[in-house]
Amino acid sequence: MPHTGARILLVEDEPSIANVVCRGLEEATFRVSVAPDGNTGFQMAQAHAYDMYIIDIMLPGINGLELCRMLRKADDKRPILLLTALGTTENIITGLEKGADDYLVKPFRFEELLARVRALYRRHVANFASENKLRIADLELDPEAKTVTRNDIGINLTSTEYRMLEYFMRNQRKVLSRMDLLEKVWGVDFNMTTNVVDVYVNYLRKKIDKDFEPKLIHTVIGMGYILKES
């Protein structure tokens, strides 16, 4: 997974370590910002959009474990790699319980740090992409790639069919009226009768339901349509 330009916040109070790590990561095409203590690190994390964090545990002020806990409490899900001089199992478990994704015991070889950073970043990007995909049963819609698959088979949709399916999938298990679909898919000012909704629902059914089980688009008589597994 390409990482060119990915931004890392390094929270490290030892200048010699910070300089080596910063220089090495920048040579590997990462962009690195350095915070000398936990308080500054948290402020920078709140103010800027980083892609991941490298945090030393032994920091002045807020220590690395507390900083890790604060970031997770603030619903920051970006990867955290802890640097620790305390390589005991107990300390490692404590760090992971605070929300860290990985750890590295000092002293370390920069090559190992770089390998761990790359692995964490790849996993984060993959997880982010996976979280953004919409799924129900074996039907999957990728809003980024604008693709639809069912049972891993690609399904070609027109732009209108795609918008309708995306709206259905973002509102799974909810009954959607024809007027609601008309307004959300075609636009509130679109001058068209609600019959067009039935026509496009039939188009969708032929593409995503006809040759598959279970059927996903269901009619709720007198109310509209619902996307659900049964």
N, C-alpha and C positions, 0 to 999 in steps of 0.2 A: 504494500500500500504506500503510495507516495507520501512523503512527509515534508517536502520542500516548503520552507517558510513556516512550519508549525511552531507555535510559540510555547516556550517553557518558562515557568517561574522557578528559579532555584533559590531556595531559602537556606542560606549557609553563612555562618558567622566567621569561619576561618578563611581569610583572604586567599591563602595559597591554594586551598582546595577549590574555592569558588573560581579562581582564575583558570586553573587547569580544566575543570569541568566545563566552564563557560567557553573557553577557547576550543576545546575538543568538539563540543556540540555544535558550535557555530561552523566549524570546518565540515561537519556532517550535514550542514544546511538547515539546522534548526536556528530559530531566533530565541535568544536567551535574555531574560531580565533577572537581576540578582537583588534579593532582599537580605540585609544583614541580621535580621532578627524576626521573631514570630509576629510581633505587632505590625511591623512594616509589611511583612509577607501577607498578612490577612487583609490589610488595607489595599495592597496592590491587587490581590485576587478579587476584591470587591469592585475595584475600579476598572479592571481590564479583562478582556476575554482571552485567557490562556487555554492552551490545548492540554496541558498536563503540568504536574508539579513534582519537583524533586525537593524533599524537605529533610534537613538534618534534625535528628531528635533532640540533641543537646544544644538548645538555643537560649540566648538571653531573653528575658521577658516571657512571652508565651512559648512554651517548649513545642517541639515538633508534634508530639502526640496530641497536645491540646489544640494546636493549629489544625491538625488533621480532623479532629472531632468537630471543631468550629466550621470547617469547610463543608463537612457532610451535613451538619445541622442546618447550614444555609442552603441545602439541597444542591450543592455543587457535586456533580457526578464525574468530573474529570479525573483521569488516573493520577494516583499519588504513589510515588516511589520514595520510601523512607531510607535515609542514610543513618546508620547507627554504629557506634563503637561498642555497643552492648549486644553481642551476638548470641546471648542465651535464648533458649527456646521460649522462656517466659516473656522476655522483652519483645521477641518477634511476634508472639501471639497477641500481646497487648497492642502492638502497633496495628496488626491486621484487624483486631476487634474495634479499633478506633476508626476504621474505614480505609486504611491503606490498601493498595492493590499488590504491592510488592515491597521488598526491602533488600538492602545491600549492606553488608557488614564492612566497616572500615578496618584496615586499609583495603582498597580494591583497585583492580586494574581498570583503566578507563574503557578498554575494549568490552569488559563485562558490563559496565554501566551503560555503554552505548547499545549493546545488544538488548538489555532489559528495557531501555527507553523505547527502542524501536518496536519491541514486542508489545509493550503496553499501548503504544500509540496505534499499532495495527489493530489490536483487539478493540480499542475504544472506537475507532472509525467503523469497524465491522459491526459492533454492537449498536452504534448510533444509527447506522443504515438499517439494521434489522429492526430496531425499535420504531423507525419511521414507517415501516411497511404495514399495510392494513391486511388483516387476515380473518377469514372465517372458514371453518372446515378446511378444505384443500384449495380454497380460492385465495389468491394473494395479489394485492395491488401495490405497486411501488410508486409513490407520488413523485420521487426524484427522477426515476428513469421513465415514468409514464408508461409502465408496462403492466400487463395483467396475465396471470397464469392460473390454470386450474389443474391440479394433479401434475404439476410441472410442465404442462402443455401451454404454449403461448397462445393467447387469444387476441385477435385483432379487433379493436373497437374504433368506431368513429369518435370524433371529439365529443359529440353530444352524448353518445353511449358511455364514454369514459367518465364524463362529468356526472352523469346519473349514477353510475356504479360507485364512484368515489363517494358521492353523497349518501348512498345506501350504506356503504361500508363504514362511514364515519358515524352512522346512526343505526348500527346494528340492533336488532330486536326492538326497534321502535316502529310504531305504525306511522307511516308517512302519507298524508293526504295527497290527492292529485294536485291541488292548488299549491301545497307546500313544495312538491317536486317541480311544478311549473315555475314557481318563483325562484327556487334555488338553482335549478339547472339552466333555465332559459333567461332568467332575470325578471325582476319584479315588474318591469315595464314592457315585457315581451307580450305582444298582442297575439294571443293564440288561445284556442279553446283547450279545455283540460283533456279532450280526447287524444291529443298528441302524446300525452303521458302514457296512455294505454298502448299506443302504437310502439313507443320506444321501450316500454317495459317488455313487450312481446319480442322486440328485436334482441334485448338483453337476454331474455330467457332462452332464445334459440342458440345464443352463443355461450352462455355460461351454465345453463341447466339442461338443455336438451340431451346431451350425450354424457351427462354426469349424474352421479348420486352422492349425497342426497340433494334434492331440489332445495334451492336457497331462497328464491323470490316467491313469496306467497301473497295471494289476494286476501284482503280482509274486507268482506262484503259490506258495502255501504260506507267504508272508511278510507280505503286506499290500499297500500302495499307495505309489506314488511320483509326485511332480509333476516332470515334465521335458519338454523340448521334443521329444524323439524317443524 
